[in-house]
C-alpha cells in the first residue's frame, strides 16, 4: 500500500488538498422530505460486466443494477425500479437477431429478460424453478445458441449445490435439465466458439461440449492453474482469461490462446496478473495490475504494447470496452474511468452511477448535514456538508477499513486499516499523521473507540484479515493518542468489530468479539471479562442507549461468523439481544421478527427464506434517545427493520416499497443526527440513503432512491408472511429476491 500523502505531511507539514475545489461541495442540502432518499454519492462501484449495446454502453454493477450511457455523458439506471428481480447481474447477453432482447443471469434470482431494450425487465425464475421442480437456481452466465437464438443455455446450481445446465427452446418460457454435473462447480462464463461450447469455472478449469451440452469433458492442458474466468473471440481465435473471478472480486492470472488443433491452451508470454480482456475489430486489450493498473494492446493477439494508463486508481481492472475512439474501464470499486487519448490518460466517468457499497456513516452531533462516509469499494473516505448531496473524497491513497470522529471535535478523525492515522479535516482537504499500528504487521484495524473524556485514550479492535471473519487479535489500548499500544487482556484471538465507551464513566467499556461473545471492562479497556452468555457468541455489533447506558443491544451476524451452512440456516443461533441491566441479563428479540413472518419456532425455521427476516444477519443498531424501546436495525438481507416495543413486534421500514420492485438491499450501517430526526443507511451497492423520523416517531416512507418505481412493471408487493414468501420463491408471483 502506498502512503505518499501521509509521508509528505509528516515531512513538511503542509495541508494536502485531495481533490479540486469543487463548487458542488458547497451546495446547500436538498430539501427534507418524507421517505428515504438516495443521496447523490459517493459515485462509483464495482463493475462486474460492461458491454456495447444498441449504440451505447451497458454496465452492470455489483448490487447496483444496470446503467446505460446517455448522450450527455451521464449514466442512467435501467434495472432497479424497472422490474429487475435482483441487483447482481453477472453477465449481459444480447440476442443478435433482435437487439431489443437481452438476458441477464442473477445470483439468487435465476435470470431476467428485457424485450424492449431495457425499458422494463421480467424475471424468469417462475418458469425455471417450476419446470425443474426446485426451490431456486443461481446463475452467473448464460449463452444463446449461435444458430437459433431462441435457445438459451444457463449453467448454475440449485440451493443444495447441485450444478447443472438448463436449456430453454422458447426464449425462457419453458426449461429442462440438459446435464447434471458430478459435483458442485462455480461457473464463470459460457461461450460458443463455432459449434463447441466452452465453460469456465472458478476452481476447476474449463469444460467443453461438442453436443450442445449433453456431455462435458475437462479441457485444461496448458493451464498454469485451474482458476478460469472469461472467454473472448479475437480475429477468429479463442482466448481465455485464466484469473480468479468470483462475485465482486478479481485477482490476476494469465492470458491463454486456444491452440489451432483445439487440444490445449497456449499461454501468452509477457503478461502477468491479467484481470480483464476485451476485443474490438482491430485490437485485443488486456488489463494487468500489481502493483499498478495497466492496459496493454495488441493487433495480432501475441505481441502487446503497454499503454501509459496514467490517472487510473490503484487496484484491478475487471471490465474494458472501446466505443467511439474511447476506452472505458471498470477499475476495482471506482466505477468507470475513460480515456480519450488511446489509453495514455484516464479520468473518472461516473456521473449518475450511485452504486458504491457504503459501510460506515458518522453524523456530526452539532450539524445533522455534516457526515463522513466510509465505503467497501474505494480507497479513502468521503465528506459531505449537505446531507449527501455532494461529497469531497479524502485520504484517497489509503485503504480506510474503519473510521471514527473524535467525540470532542468532528474535524479530527481516526482512520484504521492496515495502518493507523489521525486526520484533521477542513475545506482544503485532509491533513493526516501516521501513528503506530498495534498488532501484527499484517493485521487489520476493524473498530476504533475514543474515550468520551480523554481523546488520547483510544481502543481499537483488530482482525487477522480484511474480510469480516472471526480470527483476530482482540482489543489494543493507547493512552497517548496512538503512539504506544498495549494489548488488552481477556479477549482471545478474535476480531473485535464493536467497542463502546460508557459516555459518563469511560472506565466502563463493552466490546464484541465475533465468534466469542460480548466482553466488559471496568478499568477503561485494560482488562476485559466475558459476559459468559453463549447466545451472544456471534455478536457483530453493539449499541448503547444515549439516554440510559445500562441499555445495550447486541446483534449477531452469522454470515460473517463462518458457520457451516447447516448451522447458519438452522435458526438456532444468533439474534438481536437486549439488556437493560448493563449486560447482566439478555433477552432475544428475534422471535418478534420470526413471528411476523409466520412461525417463531426455531425447529420450523425456514432457512431458505433468509431475505425475509429469518436469517440472524444484522448490522448496526440505533436506539432512540427519547424512547429506548424504539430500535432501528440494519438487516443483512432486507434493509431496515424497526420496533417500538423493544422487540415484541417488528415492522419492515417502507413495507411494500422498501426498494423498487422489492429487490433485496443490505443495510450495512446506520447513523443518526443527535436529535434522532435525520437517519442515514448504508447499502451493499446503492450508495447512502437518508430518511426522516416523522411526527409519530416513525421512519416514514421507503428506500426508493431517485428512481421512479413503475407499478405496472411489477405489481407484486413484499411478502407479509412466510407463506407469501414461499409463493414468491416458488413462482406464484414474479421472483423478487
Secondary structure as UniProt FT lines:
FT   HELIX           4..12
FT   HELIX           23..26
FT   STRAND          36..38
FT   STRAND          44..45
FT   STRAND          47..53
FT   TURN            54..55
FT   STRAND          56..61
FT   TURN            62..64
FT   STRAND          65..69
FT   TURN            71..72
FT   STRAND          75..77
FT   TURN            80..83
FT   STRAND          93..95
FT   TURN            96..97
FT   STRAND          98..106
FT   STRAND          111..114
FT   TURN            117..118
FT   STRAND          122..123
FT   HELIX           125..132
FT   STRAND          138..139
FT   STRAND          143..144
FT   TURN            149..150
FT   STRAND          152..157
FT   TURN            159..160
FT   STRAND          163..168
FT   TURN            171..172
FT   STRAND          176..180
FT   STRAND          187..193
FT   TURN            194..195
FT   STRAND          196..201
FT   STRAND          206..209
FT   TURN            212..213
FT   STRAND          217..218
FT   TURN            221..222
FT   STRAND          230..234
FT   TURN            235..236
FT   STRAND          237..246
FT   TURN            247..248
FT   STRAND          249..258
FT   TURN            260..261
FT   STRAND          265..267
FT   TURN            269..270
FT   STRAND          274..279
FT   STRAND          284..288
FT   STRAND          294..298
FT   STRAND          305..306
FT   STRAND          317..323
FT   TURN            324..325
FT   STRAND          326..331
FT   TURN            332..333
FT   STRAND          337..339
FT   TURN            342..343
FT   STRAND          347..348
FT   TURN            351..352
FT   STRAND          358..364
FT   TURN            365..366
FT   STRAND          367..375
FT   STRAND          381..384
FT   TURN            387..388
FT   STRAND          392..394
FT   TURN            396..397
FT   STRAND          402..406
FT   TURN            407..408
FT   STRAND          409..416
FT   STRAND          420..426
FT   TURN            427..428
FT   STRAND          429..435
FT   TURN            441..442
FT   STRAND          444..450
FT   TURN            455..456
FT   STRAND          458..463
FT   STRAND          471..478
FT   STRAND          486..487
FT   STRAND          496..501
FT   TURN            506..507
FT   STRAND          509..513
FT   TURN            514..516
FT   STRAND          517..521
FT   TURN            524..525
FT   STRAND          529..530
FT   HELIX           534..536
FT   TURN            537..538
FT   STRAND          539..544
FT   TURN            549..550
FT   STRAND          552..557
FT   HELIX           558..561
FT   HELIX           565..570
FT   STRAND          576..579
FT   TURN            582..583
FT   STRAND          587..588
FT   HELIX           590..596
FT   TURN            597..598
FT   HELIX           602..604
FT   HELIX           607..612
FT   STRAND          617..623
FT   TURN            628..629
FT   STRAND          631..635
FT   TURN            636..637
FT   STRAND          638..643
FT   TURN            646..647
FT   STRAND          651..652
FT   TURN            653..654
FT   HELIX           655..657
FT   HELIX           660..662
FT   STRAND          670..672
FT   TURN            674..675
FT   STRAND          678..682
FT   STRAND          688..693
FT   TURN            695..696
FT   TURN            705..706
FT   HELIX           711..713
FT   HELIX           722..730
//
